[in-house]
Amino acid sequence: MVHAARKKGYKNGVQRRWFRVPLEQIGYVRAIFEGYDGVAVISTPDPRRGEIEIAVGEGLEAEADQIVTRLIGEAGLIEIPEPADWPSR
């Protein structure tokens, strides 16, 4: 699943993507990505908002895409553009 928001999200060789996720699924999403050691780092500056950032290292995009595709179905992930008030902006 390729989105325009994803293509623009590169900075210093790291692909950055943002998602909305049901609050009760944030821990699950984090656990799944942590299980794939080194594929991505998950940031949730304010977990009450239900928004997460996934930072994917160069060369790991295909593996991250597979995980995201799985989590769209399992956890209700929805890809969004970078929020205007995101802390890393």
Residue frames relative to the residue before (quaternion, step in Angstrom):
aa qw qx qy qz dx dy dz
M 1.0000 0.0000 0.0000 0.0000 0.00 0.00 0.00
V 0.0610 -0.8164 0.5742 -0.0097 3.60 -0.43 1.21
H 0.0784 -0.8004 0.5944 -0.0015 3.54 -0.89 1.01
A 0.5913 -0.5809 0.4250 0.3636 3.57 -1.12 0.64
A 0.6115 0.5585 -0.3578 0.4314 3.60 1.00 -0.74
R 0.6478 0.5285 -0.3211 0.4448 3.59 1.02 -0.72
K 0.6574 0.5379 -0.3234 0.4169 3.60 0.87 -0.88
K 0.6983 0.4681 -0.2722 0.4682 3.59 1.03 -0.69
G 0.6277 0.6417 -0.3011 0.3218 3.57 1.20 -0.45
Y 0.4591 0.6853 -0.4655 0.3206 3.63 1.06 0.52
K 0.1069 0.7563 -0.6408 0.0768 3.53 -1.09 0.82
N 0.8475 -0.0433 -0.0176 0.5287 3.58 -0.72 1.11
G 0.7233 -0.4578 0.2467 0.4543 3.60 0.91 0.89
V 0.6337 0.4906 -0.3298 0.4990 3.57 1.29 0.14
Q 0.3155 -0.7310 0.5772 0.1813 3.53 -0.88 1.00
R 0.1050 -0.7924 0.6001 0.0323 3.56 -0.76 1.06
R 0.0030 -0.7828 0.6201 -0.0516 3.54 -0.90 1.07
W 0.2177 -0.7751 0.5840 0.1040 3.55 -1.13 0.73
F 0.0646 -0.8009 0.5950 -0.0170 3.50 -1.09 0.86
R 0.3031 -0.6619 0.6446 0.2334 3.49 -1.34 0.46
V 0.0059 0.7951 -0.6037 0.0570 3.54 -0.95 0.94
P 0.5526 -0.5884 0.4475 0.3848 3.61 -0.98 0.67
L 0.6076 -0.6101 0.3697 0.3492 3.58 -0.90 0.95
E 0.6953 0.4854 -0.2878 0.4451 3.58 0.90 -0.87
Q 0.6740 0.4967 -0.2905 0.4633 3.62 1.26 -0.22
I 0.4393 0.7165 -0.4588 0.2882 3.63 1.21 -0.19
G 0.6679 0.4999 -0.3040 0.4599 3.61 0.85 -0.89
Y 0.6378 0.5263 -0.3189 0.4632 3.57 1.02 -0.80
V 0.6542 0.5091 -0.3083 0.4666 3.58 0.89 -0.95
R 0.6480 0.5137 -0.3106 0.4689 3.58 0.92 -0.91
A 0.6667 0.5099 -0.3033 0.4511 3.61 0.88 -0.92
I 0.6401 0.5184 -0.3320 0.4597 3.59 0.96 -0.81
F 0.6907 0.4632 -0.2928 0.4719 3.60 0.82 -0.92
E 0.6371 0.5185 -0.3371 0.4601 3.60 0.99 -0.70
G 0.6053 0.5663 -0.3430 0.4419 3.59 1.16 -0.54
Y 0.6817 0.3743 -0.2543 0.5749 3.57 1.26 -0.40
D 0.2364 -0.8471 0.4618 0.1152 3.52 0.55 1.28
G 0.8590 0.1634 -0.1451 0.4629 3.54 -0.80 1.08
V 0.5117 0.6528 -0.4344 0.3511 3.62 1.18 -0.11
A 0.8098 -0.0972 0.1139 0.5672 3.57 0.85 -0.93
V 0.2853 -0.6986 0.6249 0.1999 3.49 -1.37 0.39
I 0.2433 -0.7771 0.5695 0.1118 3.56 -0.87 1.02
S 0.0851 -0.7791 0.6199 0.0370 3.57 -0.97 0.93
T 0.0179 0.7679 -0.6397 0.0277 3.54 -1.01 0.89
P 0.1825 -0.8343 0.5091 0.1075 3.59 0.29 1.21
D 0.7835 0.0374 -0.0187 0.6200 3.58 1.07 -0.69
P 0.2296 -0.8291 0.4916 0.1351 3.60 0.10 1.26
R 0.5533 0.6075 -0.3995 0.4065 3.61 1.21 -0.27
R 0.6347 0.5377 -0.3244 0.4503 3.60 1.25 -0.35
G 0.3652 -0.7470 0.4861 0.2690 3.59 1.14 -0.44
E 0.5616 0.5570 -0.4066 0.4572 3.57 1.12 0.66
I 0.0482 -0.7936 0.6065 0.0110 3.54 -1.02 0.85
E 0.2616 -0.7117 0.6243 0.1878 3.52 -1.31 0.42
I 0.1414 -0.7573 0.6329 0.0772 3.54 -1.01 0.86
A 0.1183 -0.7798 0.6138 0.0346 3.57 -0.71 1.15
V 0.1099 -0.8194 0.5624 -0.0105 3.55 -0.51 1.27
G 0.4283 -0.7123 0.5008 0.2418 3.56 -0.85 0.99
E 0.6356 -0.5451 0.3954 0.3775 3.54 -1.19 0.63
G 0.7891 0.2861 -0.2430 0.4862 3.54 -0.95 0.97
L 0.6934 0.4558 -0.2707 0.4879 3.59 1.25 -0.18
E 0.3476 0.7860 -0.4573 0.2286 3.57 1.31 0.14
A 0.6589 0.5139 -0.3242 0.4435 3.62 0.90 -0.87
E 0.6570 0.4948 -0.3131 0.4748 3.58 0.95 -0.83
A 0.6459 0.5101 -0.3161 0.4720 3.59 0.99 -0.84
D 0.6186 0.5476 -0.3399 0.4495 3.61 1.02 -0.78
Q 0.6452 0.5187 -0.3192 0.4614 3.58 0.98 -0.83
I 0.6537 0.5024 -0.3100 0.4735 3.57 0.98 -0.85
V 0.6485 0.5172 -0.3144 0.4616 3.58 0.94 -0.92
T 0.6404 0.5254 -0.3316 0.4515 3.58 0.90 -0.89
R 0.6414 0.5151 -0.3141 0.4740 3.58 0.97 -0.85
L 0.7194 0.4627 -0.2576 0.4495 3.59 0.87 -0.96
I 0.5229 0.5976 -0.4251 0.4345 3.60 1.18 -0.34
G 0.7224 0.4293 -0.2378 0.4871 3.55 0.96 -0.88
E 0.7422 0.4443 -0.2292 0.4463 3.57 0.91 -0.90
A 0.8283 0.2274 -0.0777 0.5062 3.58 0.93 -0.87
G 0.5144 -0.6841 0.4024 0.3248 3.58 1.24 0.07
L 0.2204 0.7872 -0.5388 0.2033 3.59 1.12 0.65
I 0.0336 -0.7621 0.6463 0.0162 3.57 -1.07 0.80
E 0.3459 -0.7444 0.5292 0.2149 3.59 -0.65 1.08
I 0.0658 -0.7874 0.6127 -0.0142 3.54 -1.01 0.95
P 0.5595 -0.5490 0.4670 0.4093 3.60 -1.23 0.23
E 0.6529 -0.4932 0.3783 0.4329 3.57 -1.22 0.34
P 0.4350 -0.6934 0.5019 0.2794 3.61 -0.74 0.99
A 0.5717 -0.6376 0.4049 0.3205 3.57 -0.95 0.92
D 0.7579 0.3599 -0.2028 0.5049 3.57 1.08 -0.64
W 0.3010 0.7692 -0.5124 0.2349 3.59 1.21 0.45
P 0.5564 -0.6705 0.3824 0.3078 3.63 -0.82 0.97
S 0.6935 0.4890 -0.2934 0.4403 3.63 1.02 -0.64
R 0.4385 0.7214 -0.4373 0.3100 3.58 1.27 -0.01
